[in-house]
Amino acid sequence: MLSFTAEYAGGDFVLEEAEIAEAGWFAPDALPLLPPPPSIARRLIDWFVDTYR
């Protein structure tokens, strides 16, 4: 499994339904239910919160 970070340049957010079922933008202090800590997804979320809070 791989994980990436990127800078968002702007523009309209368009969901590619063939690749992902659901997506959204969240502020560090308004996150939805999170995956468990050992997952790669959670490590990326924790990095985001630590970096941008």
C-alpha positions as CSV (number, residue, x, y, z in Angstrom):
1,M,0.0,0.0,0.0
2,L,1.2,3.5,-0.8
3,S,0.3,6.9,0.6
4,F,0.9,10.4,-0.8
5,T,0.4,14.1,0.1
6,A,0.0,16.9,-2.4
7,E,-0.8,20.6,-2.5
8,Y,-4.2,21.5,-3.8
9,A,-3.9,24.2,-6.5
10,G,-7.6,25.1,-6.5
11,G,-10.5,24.8,-8.8
12,D,-13.6,22.6,-8.7
13,F,-13.4,19.3,-7.0
14,V,-14.6,16.5,-9.4
15,L,-15.1,13.0,-8.0
16,E,-14.0,10.2,-10.4
17,E,-16.6,7.6,-9.4
18,A,-14.6,4.8,-11.2
19,E,-11.8,5.3,-8.7
20,I,-13.4,6.3,-5.4
21,A,-17.0,6.1,-4.1
22,E,-16.9,9.2,-1.8
23,A,-14.6,12.2,-1.1
24,G,-14.7,15.4,0.9
25,W,-12.7,18.3,2.3
26,F,-12.4,18.6,6.1
27,A,-10.8,21.1,8.4
28,P,-8.4,19.7,11.0
29,D,-10.8,20.5,13.8
30,A,-13.9,19.1,12.0
31,L,-12.9,15.6,10.9
32,P,-15.5,12.7,10.5
33,L,-15.1,9.3,12.2
34,L,-11.5,8.3,11.8
35,P,-9.9,4.9,10.8
36,P,-8.0,3.1,13.6
37,P,-4.4,4.3,14.4
38,P,-2.3,1.5,12.8
39,S,-3.8,2.2,9.3
40,I,-1.9,4.2,6.7
41,A,-5.0,6.4,6.3
42,R,-4.9,7.3,10.0
43,R,-1.2,8.1,9.8
44,L,-1.9,10.5,6.9
45,I,-4.7,12.1,8.8
46,D,-2.7,12.5,12.0
47,W,0.2,14.1,9.9
48,F,-2.3,16.5,8.4
49,V,-3.8,17.5,11.8
50,D,-0.3,17.9,13.3
51,T,0.9,20.0,10.4
52,Y,-2.1,22.3,9.8
53,R,-3.6,22.8,13.2
